[in-house]
Amino acid sequence: MPHEESAELSKIRLENAMMLLDSSRTLIEAGDYKSAANRSYYAVFAAMRSCLALLGIDHKKHRGVISDFRKHFIKTGMLKTELSDIITELFDVRTESDYNDFFVISKSDVLVQLENAEMFVREVKNCISSEI
């Protein structure tokens, strides 16, 4: 993929991440905490895919995106290692909230999820801003 196309795709995915953060905030205000946790995770997922687009990498499965993001952006030192922990936490909560009928997440916990997702997206944006 030519650089212009990968940069445009990266920009679109980062914009999507920002919209997903807005959705999470709206869902928290509405009291739908499980859905808010889902949107916070997907904001992080979109941000990871934004980074990978710059390298011409994409995957159909979440695990592939996560693995390559860690390989190319965290293990190389381009982004902080604490972002890896955020990915794991948000992925686990999203999985539980989506597939466990009895899973309950509190407002305070989902606010932490959102705060972590916002920080993640901000760090990604700062890292790749010169490329898009």
N, C-alpha and C positions, 0 to 999 in steps of 0.2 A: 504494500500500500504506500503510495507517495506520501511524503511528509505532510503536505497540506491536508490530505484526506484524514490522516491519522490525528493531526492536530484538531481538525474540526470535529471528528468523532469524540476525541477526548473532551473537548469543550462542551459538547452536547451532554455527555455523560456526567460531567461535573455540574452542569446546570440542573440535570435531573436529580443529582444528589441534594442540591440545595432545595429543590421543590419537595423532595421526600422529607427533609428536615421540617419544612413548613407544615407538611401533612401531619407529621408526628406531633408538632405543637398543637395543631387544631384538634387532633384526636385526644390529646391529654386534656385540653379544655373541655371536651365533650364527655370526658370520663371513660373513654374507651382505651384502657391502658394496654390491653393485649395487642390491639391494632397499632397503637403508638409504638410499641416495642418492635413490631414487624417493620414499620416504616423507618425507624431509626437504623435497624440493621440494613435495610435495603439502601439507605443513604450511604452507608459505609461500603456496601457492595458496589454501588454505582461509582463511588470515588475510586475504589480499587480498579474497576474496569476502565475508568478514565485514565489512570496511570498506564495500565497495560496496553491501551489503545496506542499510546505513543511508541510502544515497542512492536506494534503489529501483532499482539498476543490477545487471544480471547478463548474462552472455554464455555462449554454448555453446562458444566457442573460447577457448583459453588466451590467445592474442594479444589478444583483446578485453578480457579481464579485466586483463591486464598493462597494456595501453595506458590504460584508464580509471583503474586504480589510480594509475599514474604521474601522469596528468593531474590527478586530484582530490586526491591525498594527498602526492605528492612535489613536483610542480611548484608547488603552492600553499604549500609550506613546512611543512605539517602534520607531515610525517615527513622524516627525514634523507635526503639524496640518496644516501648510501652504500647505502641499502636497494635502490635501483634496480640497483646493481651485483650485489648478492646475488641478486636475481631472475634476472638474466641468467645468472650463474654456475650457479645451481641448475637453471635451466631447461635450459641446454646440457648439463650433466652428466646430468640425468634423461633427456634425449632420447638421448644417446649410450648410456647404460646400458640403456635400454629397447629400442633399435633396432639397435645395433651389436653383433653377436655376439662380436666380438673386443675390445670395450671392457673394460678392466680398471681398477678404482679401488682404490687402496691403503687400508688402514685409516687411515693418517694423513690422507689426503685426505678420506675420508668423515667423519672426526671433525671436520674443518674445516667440511664441509658442514653437519653437525648443529649445530655451534656457531653458524654463521651463521644457520641456520634458527631456532634458539632465540632468538637476539638479535632477529631479525626479528619473530617472534611476540610477544616481550616488548614491543617498541616499539609494535606495533599495539595490543596490549592496553592499554598505558598511554595511548595516543592516544584510544581509543574507550571507555574504561572508564566515563566519565560518561554515555555514550549508551546503554549496555546494562544 
